[in-house]
Amino acid sequence: MTFYQNPKSIKAFDAKFEAQKIAFAPVAFQVARCLLKFNILAYIDKAKGENCSRSDIASQCNISEYAAGVLLDMGLSMGLLWLKDEQYQLDKIGDFMLNDEMAKINLNFIHDVCYQGLYDLDASLLEGKAKGLKVFGDWETIYPTLSELPLEAKKSWFEFDHFYSDFAFEALLPLIFQHQPKTIVDIGGNTGKWALACTGFDNKVKVTIMDLPGQLRVALANAKTQGVADRVSGFECNLLDENTPFYSGGDLYWMSQFLDCFSEQEILTILKNTAANMRPDSELCILETYWDRQPFEAGAYCVNATSLYFTAMANGNSRMYHSKDMLKLISKAGLFVDQDIDNIGLGHTLLRCKLKP
């Protein structure tokens, strides 16, 4: 990772323009969303430069010429569109905005889950609490109440969460099963997608999901639907409680996109509890996206932006971590990293940990 180790090479005029883009960023975000919602980008893409005047677009997309005009003009300024002989055409950025699944999932997540709550980012930073979460309910953290989120917010939250983890599954499963674990303990298993992937990969493995009651109900129902209820079980716990019951003696403990949901002190507590319940030959596998391990600047940008979701909406005190910070916590918990693998899926890192001798 070298892209943040030197100042940007940019002219003063261009830097000033970039500053204005930041100042108007919420406007640009909502314009992009409306261009997608009203199918304007899709229509322009399909039309290929024909019948793409402002009045054509207004008529075909069932909006007024005024609405089409303000959106199209800003679309030009954002580089989503370009204009030839009064006919609008999709530019390369607009093409990615329309067709790139990651861009759409990120946009929906920010709009449906984060946008309103980010107004209170300053208060969240000062108080160390997710002050933006009040837009959904009077809750301390988002995790126990995911099932209570409004339908669109819940859909966008799970699509965001699963999109990044699912990309890594194909590469991860052979790595996880290279020592042929018979019992896997999925800590923070959520809807059970990883547990189901494991049972599909190995027809003998048994998976225990440790999570909150609401998440376990969903995960176990999914296991039943998939016909593997005999190999997927639940272990109810609250990992923020130092005295919570903990599954003991598993072959492999698994944490995927999980530890970023906690503060450093909470992570240390969880790792110590895990280490205390591991056998001498057990393994702990941690999958995370560390911002310093991203192969491209775009990845680091997205990961660092996601940290502010945790600040304003999730709990107020967690984030996407620098890998060195996580490695220090792993060592403090009495564990060492036996294997460290970068660039899995969309910028994930797998840390395979064992108990210190």
C-alpha positions in Angstrom: 0.0 0.0 0.0 1.8 3.1 -1.3 -1.0 5.4 -2.4 -1.1 7.4 0.9 2.6 7.8 1.5 3.1 10.9 -0.6 1.1 14.1 -1.2 -1.3 14.0 -4.2 0.3 15.3 -7.4 -2.4 17.8 -8.5 -2.6 21.4 -9.7 -4.1 24.0 -7.4 -7.0 24.7 -9.7 -7.8 21.0 -9.8 -7.5 20.6 -6.1 -9.9 23.5 -5.6 -12.4 21.7 -7.9 -12.0 18.5 -5.9 -12.8 20.5 -2.7 -16.0 21.8 -4.3 -17.0 18.2 -5.3 -16.7 17.3 -1.6 -18.7 20.3 -0.5 -21.5 19.3 -2.9 -21.1 15.5 -2.5 -24.5 14.9 -0.9 -26.1 16.6 -4.0 -24.1 14.4 -6.4 -25.0 11.3 -4.4 -28.7 12.0 -4.6 -28.6 12.9 -8.3 -26.9 9.6 -9.1 -29.5 7.8 -7.1 -32.4 9.6 -8.9 -30.8 9.0 -12.3 -30.9 5.3 -11.5 -34.3 5.3 -9.7 -36.1 7.0 -12.6 -34.3 4.7 -15.1 -32.7 7.7 -16.9 -29.2 6.1 -17.1 -30.8 2.8 -18.2 -32.8 4.5 -21.0 -29.8 6.5 -22.3 -27.7 3.3 -22.3 -30.3 1.4 -24.2 -31.0 4.2 -26.7 -27.3 4.6 -27.7 -27.5 8.3 -28.5 -30.9 8.2 -30.4 -34.1 9.8 -29.1 -32.1 11.1 -26.1 -33.0 14.7 -26.0 -34.2 16.2 -22.7 -37.8 16.0 -23.8 -37.4 12.4 -25.0 -35.9 11.4 -21.7 -38.6 13.2 -19.7 -41.3 11.5 -21.7 -39.8 8.0 -21.6 -38.9 8.1 -17.9 -42.3 9.7 -16.8 -40.8 12.8 -15.2 -41.2 16.5 -16.0 -38.8 18.3 -18.3 -37.8 20.4 -15.4 -36.9 17.3 -13.4 -35.1 15.8 -16.3 -33.2 19.0 -16.9 -31.8 19.5 -13.4 -30.8 15.8 -13.2 -29.2 15.7 -16.7 -27.3 18.9 -16.2 -25.8 17.7 -13.0 -25.1 14.4 -14.6 -23.0 16.2 -17.1 -21.1 18.0 -14.4 -20.5 14.7 -12.6 -19.1 13.0 -15.7 -21.9 10.5 -15.8 -23.1 11.8 -19.2 -21.9 13.7 -22.2 -23.8 15.7 -24.8 -23.6 15.4 -28.6 -25.9 17.3 -30.9 -28.4 17.8 -27.9 -28.5 14.0 -27.5 -27.4 12.6 -24.1 -25.0 9.7 -24.0 -23.6 7.6 -21.1 -20.0 8.3 -20.2 -17.7 5.7 -18.6 -18.5 6.7 -15.0 -22.2 6.6 -15.8 -21.7 3.1 -17.3 -20.2 1.9 -14.1 -22.8 3.6 -12.0 -25.5 1.8 -14.0 -23.9 -1.7 -14.4 -21.3 -2.2 -11.7 -22.9 -4.3 -8.9 -20.5 -3.0 -6.2 -21.4 0.6 -7.0 -25.2 -0.1 -6.8 -24.9 -2.1 -3.6 -22.7 0.6 -1.9 -25.1 3.3 -3.0 -28.2 1.5 -1.7 -26.4 0.8 1.6 -25.4 4.4 2.1 -28.9 5.7 1.1 -31.1 3.2 3.0 -28.9 2.6 6.1 -26.5 5.5 6.6 -27.6 8.7 4.8 -29.9 10.2 7.4 -27.9 9.1 10.4 -24.6 10.5 9.1 -26.1 14.0 9.8 -25.2 13.2 13.4 -21.6 12.0 12.7 -20.1 14.8 14.7 -22.2 13.9 17.8 -21.3 10.2 17.3 -17.6 11.1 17.2 -17.8 13.2 20.3 -19.9 10.8 22.4 -18.6 7.5 21.1 -22.2 6.3 20.5 -24.1 5.6 17.3 -26.2 8.8 17.5 -27.4 8.4 13.9 -29.2 5.1 14.8 -32.1 7.1 16.2 -33.5 7.5 12.7 -34.6 3.8 13.0 -35.3 3.4 16.7 -34.1 4.0 20.3 -31.3 1.5 20.2 -27.8 1.4 21.5 -26.4 -0.6 18.6 -27.7 -1.9 15.3 -26.8 -5.6 15.8 -29.6 -7.0 18.0 -32.2 -5.1 16.0 -31.2 -5.9 12.4 -34.4 -7.9 12.0 -36.4 -4.8 13.1 -34.9 -2.4 10.5 -37.3 -1.1 7.8 -37.6 -3.5 4.9 -35.4 -1.5 2.4 -32.7 -0.7 5.0 -32.6 -4.4 6.1 -32.4 -5.6 2.5 -29.6 -3.1 1.7 -27.7 -4.0 4.9 -27.6 -7.7 4.2 -26.8 -7.2 0.5 -23.9 -5.0 1.4 -22.7 -7.5 4.1 -23.0 -10.6 1.9 -21.7 -9.0 -1.3 -18.2 -8.6 0.1 -18.1 -11.9 2.0 -19.6 -14.0 -0.7 -16.9 -13.0 -3.2 -14.3 -14.6 -0.9 -16.1 -18.0 -0.3 -14.8 -19.9 -3.3 -11.2 -19.1 -2.4 -11.7 -19.5 1.3 -13.3 -22.9 1.6 -10.3 -25.0 0.5 -8.1 -23.0 2.9 -10.4 -23.5 5.8 -10.8 -27.2 5.2 -7.1 -27.9 4.5 -6.7 -29.4 8.0 -10.1 -31.2 7.7 -11.9 -29.7 10.7 -14.8 -31.8 12.0 -16.4 -29.0 14.1 -16.4 -25.3 13.1 -17.6 -22.6 15.5 -18.9 -19.7 13.4 -18.7 -16.7 15.8 -21.2 -14.0 14.7 -22.7 -16.2 12.0 -25.5 -13.8 11.1 -27.9 -15.5 8.6 -25.8 -18.7 8.4 -24.5 -18.2 4.8 -21.0 -19.3 5.8 -22.3 -22.3 7.8 -24.3 -23.4 4.9 -21.3 -23.0 2.5 -19.3 -25.2 4.9 -21.9 -27.9 5.0 -22.1 -27.8 1.2 -18.3 -28.1 0.8 -17.9 -30.9 3.3 -20.8 -33.3 3.9 -19.6 -34.4 7.4 -18.6 -31.2 9.0 -20.8 -29.8 11.9 -21.1 -26.1 12.4 -22.1 -24.3 15.6 -23.2 -20.6 15.2 -22.5 -18.3 18.1 -24.7 -15.2 17.9 -27.6 -13.2 19.3 -31.1 -14.8 19.5 -32.6 -12.8 16.6 -29.8 -13.8 14.2 -29.8 -17.4 15.4 -33.5 -17.8 14.6 -32.9 -16.7 11.0 -29.7 -18.8 10.6 -31.3 -22.0 12.0 -34.4 -21.5 9.8 -32.2 -21.2 6.8 -30.3 -24.4 7.8 -33.6 -26.2 8.1 -34.7 -25.0 4.7 -31.4 -26.3 3.2 -31.8 -29.7 4.8 -28.8 -29.4 7.1 -30.4 -28.7 10.5 -28.8 -31.9 11.8 -25.3 -30.4 11.2 -25.9 -26.7 12.0 -26.7 -25.8 15.6 -27.0 -22.5 17.5 -25.2 -21.3 20.6 -26.8 -18.2 22.1 -24.5 -15.6 23.5 -23.8 -11.9 23.8 -20.2 -11.3 23.0 -20.2 -7.9 24.5 -20.7 -9.5 27.9 -17.4 -10.7 29.3 -19.3 -13.4 31.2 -21.2 -14.8 28.2 -21.2 -18.6 27.7 -18.7 -19.6 25.1 -18.5 -22.8 23.0 -15.5 -24.8 24.0 -13.3 -27.3 22.2 -14.0 -26.6 18.5 -11.6 -27.7 15.9 -11.8 -24.3 14.1 -13.2 -21.0 15.3 -14.3 -18.7 12.5 -14.8 -14.9 12.5 -15.7 -13.3 9.2 -16.2 -9.5 8.9 -16.9 -9.7 12.6 -14.2 -8.1 14.7 -14.7 -4.8 12.9 -18.0 -4.6 14.7 -16.2 -4.0 18.1 -13.9 -1.5 19.8 -10.2 -2.6 20.4 -10.9 -3.4 24.0 -14.0 -5.5 23.1 -11.9 -7.3 20.4 -9.3 -8.1 23.0 -12.0 -9.5 25.3 -13.5 -11.6 22.5 -10.1 -12.9 21.4 -9.1 -13.8 25.0 -12.4 -15.7 25.5 -11.9 -17.5 22.2 -8.3 -18.5 23.2 -9.5 -19.7 26.6 -11.9 -22.1 25.0 -9.6 -23.4 22.2 -7.9 -26.7 22.5 -4.1 -26.7 22.0 -4.6 -27.9 18.4 -7.6 -25.7 17.6 -7.3 -22.9 15.1 -8.9 -19.4 14.9 -9.4 -18.0 11.4 -10.1 -14.3 11.1 -11.3 -12.8 7.8 -11.3 -9.0 7.5 -10.8 -6.1 5.0 -7.9 -4.0 6.4 -7.6 -0.6 4.8 -3.8 -0.8 4.6 -3.9 -4.2 2.8 -6.1 -3.1 -0.1 -4.4 -3.6 -3.5 -6.0 -0.5 -5.0 -6.8 3.0 -3.7 -10.5 2.5 -4.5 -10.6 -0.4 -2.1 -9.0 1.6 0.7 -11.4 4.5 0.0 -14.4 2.2 0.4 -13.1 0.5 3.5 -12.2 3.8 5.2 -15.7 5.2 4.3 -17.3 2.1 5.8 -15.6 2.9 9.2 -18.0 5.9 9.5 -21.0 3.6 9.2 -19.8 2.0 12.4 -19.3 5.4 14.0 -22.7 6.9 13.2 -25.0 3.9 12.8 -23.6 0.6 14.2 -22.2 1.2 17.6 -20.1 4.4 17.8 -16.8 2.8 18.7 -15.7 0.3 16.0 -14.2 0.6 12.6 -12.3 -1.1 9.7 -8.9 -1.6 11.2 -5.3 -1.2 10.2 -3.8 -4.7 10.1 -1.0 -3.8 12.5 -3.6 -2.9 15.2 -5.3 -6.3 14.8 -2.1 -8.2 14.9 -1.2 -6.5 18.2 -4.6 -7.5 19.7 -4.1 -11.1 18.5 -0.8 -11.3 20.2 -2.1 -9.7 23.5 -4.8 -12.4 23.5 -2.2 -15.2 23.7 -2.4 -16.1 20.0 0.0 -16.0 17.1 -0.6 -15.8 13.3 0.5 -19.0 11.7 -0.6 -18.0 8.2 -1.3 -14.5 6.7 -3.0 -14.4 3.2 -3.9 -11.1 1.4 -6.1 -10.4 -1.7 -8.8 -12.9 -1.1 -12.1 -12.0 -2.8 -12.5 -8.2 -2.8 -9.5 -7.2 -0.7 -9.9 -9.6 2.3 -7.1 -10.9 4.5 -7.2 -14.3 6.2 -5.3 -14.6 9.5 -4.9 -18.2 10.7 -4.2 -18.1 14.4 -3.0 -20.6 17.0 -2.4 -20.6 20.7 1.0 -19.4 21.7 3.1 -22.3 23.1 
